[in-house]
Amino acid sequence: MSEDLNTKLGTTEVIWQLTDLYQGAEDPLLTANLATCEEEAGAIRAEFAGRLAELEAAGLLDLIRRLESLEARLGRAATYAYLNFATQTKDAAAGALLQKIREAGSRISKETVFFELEWSRLAAATAEQLLAAPELAEYRHYLAALRRYAPHLLSDAEEALLIERAPAGRSSWTTLFDKVMGHLRFGEDGRSEEEVLSDLYLPDRDRRRRAAAELTTGLNSQLHVLTHTFNTLLADKMIDDRQRRYPHWLSSMNLYNELNDPTVETLTKAVTARYDIPQRYYRLKRQILGLDELLDYDRYAPLPDLPTTTVDWSQCRELVLQAFHDFSPEMADYAELFFQRRWIHAPLREGKRGGAFAHPAVPEVHPYIMINYTGNLRDISTVAHELGHGVHQYLAARQGYYNSSTTLVLAETASVFAELLLFQRQLGLIKTPEARRAFTCQKLESIFATVFRQIAMNRFEDRVHNARRREGELSSEQISAHWRASQEEMFADSVKLTEDYHSWWSYIPHFLSTPGYVYSYAFGELLVLALFKLYQQDPADFVPKYLELLKAGGSATPYELVAPFGVDLDNPAFWAGGLQVIDEMLQGVE
């Protein structure tokens, strides 16, 4: 069934060119690079461990450059192994290669961890003197950011032990999750997760109901495994947070995003205080659809007059590139590289991981994008979203391996901005008021999924992490109860949640791989709405600033990177302003 759809959409040959990384899993260069990395890691440790306090700026620069080169080479191997696995999660050899690279990475990190530990423990006066040295200007932010972890580091022996055990830790459990979901088939037709989820966007209510039932039945068949996996990772994080003295479960994610806790609290409070917006919308949608009650599987039902034509790959490509070109021809040129040079994997495949992502690879290669393209409007938006990430990663690569990595909140800003550009382009092509209203509603639903749903999921995570710490291991029923409660807070009486919906927490990978990640989507969406207003007011001034933001990568904190736009992330009025834009869109529909 998937192959028929791929042929119809023209995605059969839209396969990424992993030979840009290595010629294959048996490529001698891959083996040689791993050996070189292990040898270099040992040499660096022998030459520099225990001597960091003695180094002057030039010596520290030499050390950093060697470490960066080492990690980039290892990152290239890790990228290949992960991308190779992502499209064939059922293949034992692909899984074994991924584990092999992770174990090699663990051994290498054990040799080089001394640098982060010694640098973080360096006397403040010494560190400040080094940070002020002109030789280290290129790495100033990277080095300063490393020191923010100083209060949470353990002893050298403990850190080395944790690194050595890491391949059997979180990453191994998330690989198990990917394998379970990759093997899982739904309904009598044995469809994939992506195929079933896409049915929730169909106008036929019976097909939506069936898809919801099939998804639930499939998830419940593996719920014992998924629950145990989630519990294990909840406990893993609990122990890690306790050992590292983080004050609460979200502290480490905030630190990773280079955000202060009050900034995230301000965002969360602002969004939950406006749950009235999605509630008003879904009450209106129930009336428009003529339903007695709106059930969970009705949330994404298309409104009357919404274009439902399946869009093939070539049309999708044209739409997205034109939207980028309307904003900036330069940005469109970068995006087109992904199509021309085979940096995208688009077809549905047996064993392919669900969802979509953009992977930055390493600066000397290029990013890759994976999607599961089924040809609906939502998928076109997903292509724009991931290309937003991809262009950001491509432009940031010039900052080097260390400075190109962007915090999650600004990474999501780039992707959500790309989605909004596509929406504006598509809206301009729609002629009738009824179709424009329906299309605006579809965009509102996308925004709700990015802002309100993600914050509701953040509230779910807050519940389960704290419950795991208070009560011990949680049953499937207990986790489902927290899921339902967090969702009901958002929907109130505007959507009725069925019994089937209770276990739908179990297919969301972010809860396992990156706890606390989801608020980054809401952060990015609300920041984008504010930035887009600035763009509309003065495009000539805005576009160069925006491209510079993308090119800056992770070379500064989020606060510093958005300062040229006049944004104050700690001001509740800023977040309220973004939410007001959503309210105004809804008022237009109402």
Secondary structure, 3 states (H helix, E strand, C coil): CHHHHHHHHCCCCCCCCHHHCCCCCCCHHHHHHHHHHHHHHHHHHHHHCCCHHHCCHHHHHHHHHHHHHHHHHHHHHHHHHHHHHHCCCCCHHHHHHHHHHHHHHHHHHHHHHHHHHHHHHCCHHHHHHHHCCHHHHHHHHHHHHHHHHHHHCCCHHHHHHHHHHHHHCHHHHHHHHHHHHHHCCECCCCECHHHHHHHHHCCCHHHHHHHHHHHHHHHHHCHHHHHHHHHHHHHHHHHHHHHHCCCCCCHHHHHHCCCCHHHHHHHHHHHHCCCHHHHHHHHHHHHHHCCCCCEHHHCCCCCCCCCCCCCCHHHHHHHHHHHHHHHCHHHHHHHHHHHHCCCEECCCCCCCCCCCEEECCCCCCCCEEECCCCCCHHHHHHHHHHHHHHHHHHHHHHHHHHHHCCCHHHHHHHHHHHHHHHHHHHHHHCCCHHHHHHHHHHHHHHHHHHCHHHHHHHHHHHHHHHHHHHHCCCCHHHHHHHHHHHHHHHHCCCCECCHHHHHHHHHCCHHHHCCCCCHHHHHHHHHHHHHHHHHHHCHHHHHHHHHHHHHHCCCCCHHHHHHHHCCCCCCHHHHHHHHHHHHHHHHHHC
